[in-house]
Every structure is written in structure tokens, then in C-alpha cells.
Amino acid sequence: MHPMRQHTTDLAQIRHLEKAGGWTSRERLRCLWYRLRLIVQEMNYATRRIAELRAPWTSDRGWTRPGPEFPAER
């Protein structure tokens, strides 16, 4: 399953459970901590992808600078 779709599904399940009834403070805290972890994970993924697209040399060790294959002859 796509990570974003999984995240949306997880949040929908959590929200449904939150509406279901009384939770202890420990359960509420655990749920909020889980949601925070999902959000941070998503932000890290997005930041990494942006960096890979804007600076390909950071993620691809075989990357070489675009340009002429041979130096100009003198």
C-alpha cells in the first residue's frame, strides 16, 4: 500500500476510535504520540524526496555533473 494511503487509513481508524468512547489518559497519550510519529515520518520522507529532486548528488553516488563528456581541447 502507498505510504500516504496507509497514513490516511491509520488516521481514519484512530479518529473513529476516538469517537467510540471513553479512553484513559494513557490511551489518549499513546494515540497522540502515534499520530505525531506518523506526521514526523511523513515530513521526513517529503524532505528527503525534495532534497533528492533538487540535489541529486546527495542520494546517487554514481551521479556526475551534467555537461560535456570530454574537456574542451586547447
URBELKA-V153368 format. One record per residue. N is the residue number from 0. RES is the residue in one letter. OMEGA is omega in whole degrees, -180 to 180 (NA if undefined). D_LAST is the distance of its C-alpha to the last C-alpha in whole Angstrom. Layout:
[[N | RES | OMEGA | D_LAST] [N | RES | OMEGA | D_LAST]]
This chain:
[[0 | M | 180 | 56] [1 | H | -177 | 53] [2 | P | -179 | 53] [3 | M | 180 | 54] [4 | R | 177 | 57] [5 | Q | -180 | 58] [6 | H | 180 | 58] [7 | T | 179 | 60] [8 | T | 179 | 62] [9 | D | -180 | 63] [10 | L | 179 | 63] [11 | A | 179 | 66] [12 | Q | -180 | 68] [13 | I | -180 | 68] [14 | R | 178 | 69] [15 | H | 180 | 72] [16 | L | 180 | 73] [17 | E | -179 | 73] [18 | K | -173 | 75] [19 | A | -179 | 77] [20 | G | -174 | 79] [21 | G | 177 | 80] [22 | W | 173 | 77] [23 | T | -180 | 78] [24 | S | 179 | 76] [25 | R | 178 | 74] [26 | E | 179 | 73] [27 | R | 179 | 72] [28 | L | 179 | 69] [29 | R | 179 | 68] [30 | C | 179 | 67] [31 | L | 177 | 66] [32 | W | 179 | 64] [33 | Y | 179 | 63] [34 | R | 178 | 62] [35 | L | 178 | 60] [36 | R | 178 | 58] [37 | L | -179 | 57] [38 | I | 180 | 56] [39 | V | 178 | 53] [40 | Q | 179 | 52] [41 | E | 179 | 51] [42 | M | 178 | 49] [43 | N | 179 | 47] [44 | Y | -179 | 46] [45 | A | 180 | 45] [46 | T | 180 | 43] [47 | R | 180 | 42] [48 | R | 179 | 41] [49 | I | 179 | 39] [50 | A | 180 | 37] [51 | E | -179 | 36] [52 | L | -177 | 35] [53 | R | -179 | 34] [54 | A | -174 | 32] [55 | P | -179 | 31] [56 | W | -180 | 29] [57 | T | -176 | 33] [58 | S | -176 | 35] [59 | D | -177 | 32] [60 | R | -180 | 31] [61 | G | -177 | 28] [62 | W | 174 | 27] [63 | T | -178 | 23] [64 | R | 178 | 21] [65 | P | -180 | 21] [66 | G | -179 | 18] [67 | P | -179 | 15] [68 | E | -178 | 15] [69 | F | 177 | 12] [70 | P | 180 | 9] [71 | A | 180 | 6] [72 | E | -179 | 4] [73 | R | NA | 0]]
